[in-house]
Amino acid sequence: MPESTDPRDRLIVALDLPDVGQAERLVARIGDAATFYKIGYRLAYAGGLDFAARLAAEGKKTFLDLKLHDIGNTVEEGVRSASALGATFLTVHAYPQTMRAAVRGRGAGLKILAVTVLTSYDDADAAEAGYALPVADLVARRAEQAAEIGIDGIVCSAAEARAVRTRIGADRLIVTPGIRPAGTEAGDQKRVMTPGEARAAGIDHVVVGRPITGADDPRAVAQRIVAEMEGA
Ligand SMILES: O=C(O)c1cc(=O)[nH]c(=O)n1[C@@H]1O[C@H](COP(=O)(O)O)[C@@H](O)[C@H]1O
């Protein structure tokens, strides 16, 4: 994908809020400081899909973070339904069967992102889930498979961005959650980097939720994150 010319597009604000009213108020407070919003299943199950379609109709970019994973037919048809919502990105888990189905169901204009290993996982969590590989190796393997299958972008930690880039080439996207401006709480995130470190590692977009949604001045935090990436 060609590089976006608007630096604000690099920041995706995760609208992990309990209802559409709160999401609307946050989007209004952030104003033109952000152009791209993620709707995950906290909001999606509370009217967020209609809200996402409205945001898209108003000219914002939207990311449906539904992390689909099911039998192929269900994923393919689910992706086909989601394609009608006017979103820019949709997530699926990076299992080969799931990724192939998502590519089959993808409509024009919708990019599929494959979630490799969640940023709340470290090696011990991966081992507990039954994986023999360390997280970095699992991310690399899934990124390679995603590229072979024709997935548009990878979700991983910024710590893996350089290794992922060598495996997926320049034309696929790297989208990284687990981003924390210096001095903010990591919370349940384990593989964390700052916005500037992530940008320097070659990511295309960062996803930031609580450091913005929980801020006294969310607009100012969004502006600082964009500026930090521009300076990186
Ligand atoms: O797919 C995602 O967006 C995602 C993948 C991942 O590995 N880790 C991760 O944190 N996310 C999402 O990114 C957002 C991060 O939120 P904060 O930790 O509040 O910044 C949440 O909405 C997560 O659901």
The ligand as an SDF file (V2000), in Angstrom:
LIG
                    3D

 24 25  0  0  0  0  0  0  0  0999 V2000
   -5.8700   -6.6680   17.1810 O   0  0  0  0  0  0  0  0  0  0  0  0
   -5.6130   -5.7560   17.9950 C   0  0  0  0  0  0  0  0  0  0  0  0
   -5.9370   -4.5910   17.7680 O   0  0  0  0  0  0  0  0  0  0  0  0
   -4.7840   -6.0940   19.1490 C   0  0  0  0  0  0  0  0  0  0  0  0
   -3.8870   -7.1350   18.9810 C   0  0  0  0  0  0  0  0  0  0  0  0
   -2.9080   -7.3680   19.9640 C   0  0  0  0  0  0  0  0  0  0  0  0
   -2.0510   -8.2400   19.8140 O   0  0  0  0  0  0  0  0  0  0  0  0
   -2.9190   -6.6060   21.0810 N   0  0  0  0  0  0  0  0  0  0  0  0
   -3.8330   -5.6040   21.2950 C   0  0  0  0  0  0  0  0  0  0  0  0
   -3.7550   -4.9360   22.3240 O   0  0  0  0  0  0  0  0  0  0  0  0
   -4.8120   -5.3750   20.3540 N   0  0  0  0  0  0  0  0  0  0  0  0
   -5.8600   -4.3570   20.5870 C   0  0  0  0  0  0  0  0  0  0  0  0
   -5.2500   -3.0690   20.6740 O   0  0  0  0  0  0  0  0  0  0  0  0
   -5.8480   -2.2690   21.6790 C   0  0  0  0  0  0  0  0  0  0  0  0
   -4.8050   -1.8610   22.6790 C   0  0  0  0  0  0  0  0  0  0  0  0
   -5.4010   -1.0900   23.6760 O   0  0  0  0  0  0  0  0  0  0  0  0
   -4.5540   -0.4070   24.8320 P   0  0  0  0  0  0  0  0  0  0  0  0
   -3.7410   -1.4890   25.5060 O   0  0  0  0  0  0  0  0  0  0  0  0
   -5.6030    0.1640   25.7310 O   0  0  0  0  0  0  0  0  0  0  0  0
   -3.6830    0.6390   24.1730 O   0  0  0  0  0  0  0  0  0  0  0  0
   -6.9860   -3.1020   22.2880 C   0  0  0  0  0  0  0  0  0  0  0  0
   -8.1810   -2.7040   21.6400 O   0  0  0  0  0  0  0  0  0  0  0  0
   -6.6500   -4.5320   21.9010 C   0  0  0  0  0  0  0  0  0  0  0  0
   -7.8130   -5.3080   21.6850 O   0  0  0  0  0  0  0  0  0  0  0  0
  1  2  2  0
  2  3  1  0
  2  4  1  0
  4  5  2  0
  4 11  1  0
  5  6  1  0
  6  7  2  0
  6  8  1  0
  8  9  1  0
  9 10  2  0
  9 11  1  0
 11 12  1  0
 12 13  1  0
 12 23  1  0
 13 14  1  0
 14 15  1  0
 14 21  1  0
 15 16  1  0
 16 17  1  0
 17 18  2  0
 17 19  1  0
 17 20  1  0
 21 22  1  0
 21 23  1  0
 23 24  1  0
M  END
$$$$
